[in-house]
């Protein structure tokens, strides 16, 4: 059984049996009020500055590259590292996996302004998988931290639990053709479950769950950051060296370089890490 679907791990402060039940059945769950407000506010301010947006002036919200679909290629601001090394967030993942030894990823952010007639290139959202759901490869865990409140039709996380529940049969019926594209699987017209939440909530989901970002029909941008933690591989030396290098040089991970608007390296000194943060990138031992 995949560790992501293990129902017998104990409950904790953050992960209850109801969270495990929902994750097992629907492919996702939401952990509320994980990140303190000041950490979320700091990250919002730095993400907005990175994309040149004044949150009080909607005319400044639309300068991002349309090709990025709201993705902000920022990885190393102090505010992002403060969230990655937040003890509450670490505890969520430690409880989820039933292990205190974890390593953190260096993922990116989201800034999705509302749909507007003057900027027709703004995305209406899509449904996809980030990795190929076919085959026997076990699922892994993805996560996003909400940095602003998001309601229904506010550009937030959306997904298709119905497909997840019957994934094998769906793949057999629709994904056996040679030209199947898991990033554009033709699911955009399906009715999705949209996840509402407040700044500080964390959404966890399986890589086997078709998901995406909904169209933002609200009056404000949706801002969030991707961050996940996993138990390290048996030999984590190479991964630890890569994480340490990216942190010290303030460069994006190799596989995400070259995006429009990306700074390589990002300016300034490396972020200050707590002892927990140093453990999460393999600089200090557990």
Residue pairs with C-beta under 8 A, 6 or more apart in sequence:
2 138
2 139
3 97
3 98
3 138
4 23
4 138
4 139
4 140
4 141
4 206
5 23
5 24
5 139
6 20
6 98
7 17
7 20
7 21
7 24
9 15
9 20
9 95
9 96
9 97
9 98
10 98
11 17
11 95
12 91
12 95
13 91
13 95
14 31
14 34
14 88
14 91
14 92
14 95
15 31
15 92
15 95
15 96
19 29
19 31
20 29
22 28
22 29
23 29
23 204
23 205
23 206
25 161
25 165
26 159
26 161
26 164
26 165
26 193
26 209
27 159
27 161
27 164
27 165
27 205
27 206
27 208
27 209
28 157
28 159
28 161
28 195
28 203
28 204
28 205
28 206
28 209
28 211
29 203
29 204
29 205
30 195
30 197
30 201
30 202
30 203
30 204
31 92
31 201
31 202
31 203
31 204
32 197
32 198
32 200
32 201
33 198
33 200
33 201
34 86
34 88
34 89
34 92
34 145
34 200
34 201
34 202
35 83
35 86
35 88
35 89
35 145
35 147
35 199
35 200
35 202
36 86
36 88
36 200
37 199
37 200
39 79
39 82
39 83
39 86
40 83
40 145
40 146
40 147
40 148
40 199
40 200
41 199
42 78
42 79
42 82
43 77
43 79
43 80
43 82
43 83
43 109
43 147
43 223
43 225
44 55
44 147
44 148
44 199
44 223
45 79
46 74
46 77
46 78
46 79
46 80
47 72
47 74
47 77
47 109
47 111
47 147
47 223
47 225
48 54
48 55
48 111
48 221
48 223
50 72
50 74
50 77
50 109
51 63
51 64
51 72
51 111
51 261
52 60
52 63
53 60
53 61
53 63
53 111
53 113
53 221
54 60
55 220
55 221
58 113
58 114
58 116
61 111
61 113
61 114
61 221
62 113
62 116
62 118
62 119
62 122
64 70
64 72
64 111
64 261
65 259
65 260
65 261
66 121
66 122
66 123
67 260
68 259
68 260
68 261
69 123
69 126
69 213
70 110
70 111
70 112
70 123
70 155
70 213
70 222
71 108
71 109
71 110
71 259
72 108
72 109
72 110
72 111
72 261
73 108
73 252
73 256
73 259
73 260
73 261
73 262
73 263
74 80
74 108
74 109
74 263
74 266
75 106
75 107
75 108
75 246
75 250
75 252
75 253
75 256
75 266
76 106
76 246
76 247
76 250
76 265
76 266
76 270
76 271
77 266
77 271
78 271
78 272
80 109
80 225
80 227
80 271
81 271
81 272
81 273
81 277
82 271
83 89
83 145
83 225
83 227
84 104
84 106
84 227
84 277
84 280
85 104
85 273
85 274
85 276
85 277
85 280
87 276
89 145
89 202
89 227
89 229
90 102
90 229
90 276
90 280
92 202
92 204
93 102
93 141
93 143
93 228
93 229
93 230
94 100
94 102
96 141
96 204
97 230
97 231
99 231
100 286
101 231
101 232
101 286
102 229
102 230
102 231
102 232
102 280
103 229
103 230
103 231
103 232
103 236
103 239
103 240
103 243
103 280
103 281
103 282
104 227
104 228
104 229
104 243
104 277
104 280
104 281
105 226
105 227
105 228
105 229
105 230
106 243
106 246
106 247
106 252
106 253
107 225
107 226
107 227
107 228
108 225
108 226
108 252
108 256
109 223
109 224
109 225
109 226
110 144
110 213
110 222
110 223
110 224
110 225
110 226
111 221
111 222
111 223
112 122
112 123
112 155
112 213
112 216
112 221
112 222
112 223
113 119
113 122
113 216
113 221
114 122
114 155
114 216
114 217
114 218
114 219
114 220
114 221
115 122
115 124
115 215
115 216
115 217
116 122
122 216
123 213
123 215
124 215
125 155
125 158
125 188
125 212
125 213
125 214
125 215
126 184
126 188
126 212
126 213
127 158
127 159
127 160
127 185
127 187
127 188
127 190
127 192
127 210
127 211
127 212
128 182
128 183
128 184
128 185
128 187
128 210
128 211
128 212
129 182
129 183
129 185
129 207
129 208
129 209
129 210
129 211
130 142
130 183
130 207
131 137
131 140
131 182
131 207
132 182
133 167
133 171
133 175
133 182
133 207
133 208
133 210
134 171
134 175
134 180
134 182
139 206
139 207
139 208
140 206
140 207
140 230
141 204
141 205
141 206
141 207
141 228
141 230
142 204
142 205
142 206
142 207
142 226
142 228
143 202
143 203
143 204
143 205
143 226
143 227
143 228
144 157
144 202
144 203
144 224
144 225
144 226
144 227
145 200
145 201
145 202
145 224
145 225
145 226
145 227
146 156
146 197
146 198
146 199
146 200
146 201
146 202
146 203
146 224
147 199
147 223
147 224
147 225
148 199
148 220
148 221
148 222
148 223
148 224
149 197
149 198
149 199
150 156
150 195
150 196
150 197
150 218
150 222
150 224
151 196
151 218
152 194
152 196
153 194
153 214
153 215
153 216
153 217
153 218
154 196
154 214
154 216
154 217
154 218
154 222
155 213
155 214
155 215
155 216
155 217
155 218
155 221
155 222
156 194
156 195
156 196
156 197
156 213
156 214
156 222
157 194
157 195
157 203
157 205
157 211
157 213
157 214
158 192
158 193
158 194
158 195
158 211
158 212
158 213
158 214
159 192
159 193
159 195
159 205
159 209
159 210
159 211
159 212
160 187
160 190
160 192
160 193
160 209
160 210
160 211
161 193
161 209
163 170
163 187
163 190
163 209
163 210
164 206
164 208
164 209
164 210
167 208
174 180
174 185
174 186
175 182
175 185
185 210
187 210
192 212
192 214
194 214
195 203
197 203
205 211
213 222
216 222
229 280
232 239
232 240
232 282
233 239
236 282
237 282
239 282
240 281
240 282
240 283
241 282
242 253
242 254
243 281
243 282
244 281
244 282
244 283
245 251
246 252
246 253
247 270
247 271
247 273
247 281
248 270
249 265
249 270
250 265
250 266
250 267
250 268
250 270
251 257
251 264
251 265
251 266
252 259
252 262
252 264
257 264
258 264
273 281
273 283
275 284
278 284
279 285
279 286
